[in-house]
Amino acid sequence: MLTSKKVVNAINKQIGNEFGASLQYVAIAAYFSGDALPQLAEHFYRQAAEENDHAMRFIKYVVDAGGRVVIPAIAAPQPTFKNAQEAIKLSLDQEVEVTHQINALVELARSENDFITNNFLQWFLTEQLEEVSSMDTLLKIVQRGANNLLSVEEYLARVGVKGAGPS
C-alpha cells in the first residue's frame, strides 16, 4: 500500500463527507425545484454532481494506492428551509467545513510524510477555494434579491455564479 492505514481511514471518512454534501445539495436543489426556481435548482443539482465526483476521486485514489474503500454511513440531509438564504448559507457553511476537512487531510499526509497523498490533495485545495468563493457570491446575490428571487433566477440564467468574478 502506498499510504498508511491512518490516511486511508481518514480518506474513507472524507468519502462519506463528500457523498453527504452531494445529498445535501440534492435536497437543496429539490427545495428550489419545488418552489419553481429552476436556475437555483439546476445550480444545486450541478453542485451535487460535483460533490459526487469528488467522492469518486477519493475512491479511485484509495483503490489506486492499494487501500480498502469503506464508505461510512451518511446522515440524512436537511430537506426544508425557511427561505433561499438559509439554504445557501447552509451550503456556504458546508463548503467551509469541507475546506477544513481537506486541510486536515493535508496536515495528516504531511505528518505521515505521505507526499503522494499530499500531492493528490492539492487539487482539492484549489477546488475548495473556488467552491467557497462561488457559494459566497451566490449568497450575496440572493441576499440582494431576497425580495425577488425571480431576479436572482434571471441573473443566474444570464451570468451564472462562477461568471460573477474576474476570470
C-alpha positions in Angstrom: 0.0 0.0 0.0 1.3 3.4 -1.0 -0.1 5.2 2.1 -0.8 4.5 5.7 -3.9 2.8 7.1 -4.4 6.0 9.1 -4.5 8.1 5.9 -6.8 5.6 4.2 -9.2 5.7 7.1 -9.3 9.5 7.0 -9.9 9.5 3.3 -12.7 6.9 3.7 -14.3 9.3 6.2 -13.9 12.1 3.6 -15.6 9.9 1.0 -18.7 9.9 3.3 -18.4 13.7 3.8 -18.4 14.2 0.0 -21.4 11.9 -0.5 -23.2 13.6 2.4 -22.5 17.0 0.7 -23.8 15.7 -2.5 -27.1 14.5 -0.9 -27.5 17.9 0.9 -27.1 19.6 -2.5 -29.8 17.3 -4.0 -32.1 18.2 -1.1 -31.4 21.9 -1.7 -32.0 21.5 -5.4 -35.3 19.8 -4.8 -36.3 22.6 -2.4 -35.7 25.2 -5.1 -37.3 23.0 -7.8 -40.4 22.7 -5.6 -40.5 26.5 -5.4 -40.4 26.8 -9.2 -36.9 28.3 -9.2 -35.2 26.2 -12.0 -31.9 28.2 -12.2 -31.2 27.8 -8.5 -32.3 24.1 -8.7 -30.0 23.4 -11.6 -27.1 25.1 -9.8 -27.5 22.8 -6.9 -28.0 19.7 -9.0 -24.7 20.6 -10.6 -23.1 21.1 -7.2 -24.5 17.6 -6.1 -22.8 16.0 -9.2 -19.5 17.8 -8.4 -19.5 16.5 -4.8 -20.3 13.0 -6.1 -17.4 13.4 -8.4 -15.1 14.4 -5.5 -16.2 11.3 -3.6 -15.4 9.1 -6.7 -11.9 10.8 -7.0 -11.2 9.8 -3.4 -12.4 6.3 -4.0 -10.2 5.9 -7.1 -7.3 7.2 -5.1 -7.7 4.7 -2.3 -8.0 1.9 -4.8 -5.0 3.0 -6.8 -3.0 3.4 -3.6 -3.8 -0.2 -2.6 -6.1 0.7 0.2 -9.6 -0.7 1.0 -12.6 1.6 0.4 -15.0 1.6 3.3 -17.9 4.1 2.8 -19.3 5.3 6.1 -23.0 5.8 7.0 -24.3 9.1 5.7 -26.7 11.3 7.7 -29.9 12.4 6.0 -29.7 15.9 4.5 -31.8 18.8 5.8 -34.8 18.8 3.5 -36.6 22.1 4.3 -35.5 25.7 4.7 -37.2 29.0 5.9 -36.0 30.7 2.8 -33.4 30.7 0.0 -30.9 32.5 2.1 -31.0 29.8 4.7 -30.4 27.1 2.1 -27.5 28.9 0.5 -26.0 29.8 3.9 -26.0 26.1 4.8 -24.2 25.4 1.5 -21.6 28.0 2.2 -21.1 26.7 5.8 -20.8 23.2 4.3 -18.1 24.3 1.8 -16.1 26.0 4.6 -16.4 22.8 6.7 -15.2 20.6 3.7 -12.3 23.0 3.3 -11.3 22.4 6.9 -11.6 18.7 6.3 -9.4 18.8 3.3 -6.8 20.9 5.2 -6.8 18.3 8.0 -6.2 15.6 5.4 -3.2 17.6 4.0 -1.9 18.0 7.6 -2.2 14.3 8.2 -0.5 13.4 4.9 2.3 15.8 5.8 2.7 14.4 9.3 2.9 10.9 7.8 5.5 12.0 5.2 3.0 10.9 2.6 4.0 13.0 -0.4 1.8 11.1 -2.9 -1.4 11.8 -0.9 -0.3 15.4 -0.2 0.1 15.9 -4.0 -3.2 14.3 -4.7 -5.0 16.6 -2.2 -3.6 19.8 -3.8 -6.4 19.7 -6.5 -9.0 19.6 -3.7 -7.5 22.7 -2.0 -7.8 24.7 -5.3 -11.3 23.3 -5.8 -12.4 24.4 -2.3 -11.2 27.9 -2.9 -13.5 28.0 -5.9 -16.4 26.4 -4.1 -16.3 28.7 -1.1 -15.9 31.8 -3.3 -18.8 30.7 -5.6 -21.1 29.9 -2.7 -20.3 33.2 -1.0 -21.1 35.0 -4.3 -24.4 33.2 -4.6 -25.3 34.0 -1.1 -24.6 37.7 -1.7 -26.7 37.7 -4.9 -29.6 36.1 -3.1 -29.3 38.5 -0.2 -29.6 41.4 -2.6 -32.5 39.9 -4.5 -34.2 38.2 -1.5 -37.5 40.1 -2.1 -37.5 39.0 -5.7 -35.9 35.6 -6.3 -37.1 35.8 -9.9 -34.4 38.5 -10.4 -31.9 36.0 -9.0 -33.1 33.4 -11.4 -32.7 35.9 -14.3 -29.2 36.8 -13.2 -28.2 33.1 -12.9 -29.6 32.4 -16.3 -27.6 35.3 -17.8 -24.3 35.3 -15.9 -24.2 32.3 -13.6 -22.3 32.2 -10.3 -18.9 31.3 -11.5 -19.0 34.0 -14.1 -19.6 36.7 -11.4 -16.0 37.5 -10.7 -12.9 38.1 -12.8 -11.6 35.2 -14.9 
